[in-house]
């Protein structure tokens, strides 16, 4: 997927989610400045079903997540990770 498409998907999902991370529900920020993209609250495009698990690059498999959650999710499936982040267990 090219950079422009990633930016458009991220912006659309950011808007649909009210600017909140799909996992931790904290507010995210959008910036295209290279140094800002590494902040823990920077909005990223997240695959709900990981590509290594057979997930595809289609719009139904994406959500906006903060950089921190995107990096920490690891091998967990998206629903389990969401429940852990929101203390639902």
Secondary structure, 3 states (H helix, E strand, C coil): CCHHHHHHHHHHHHHHCCCECCCCCCECECCCCCCHHHCCCEEEEEECCCHHHCCCCCHHHEEEEEHHHHHHCCCCCHHHHHHHHCCCC
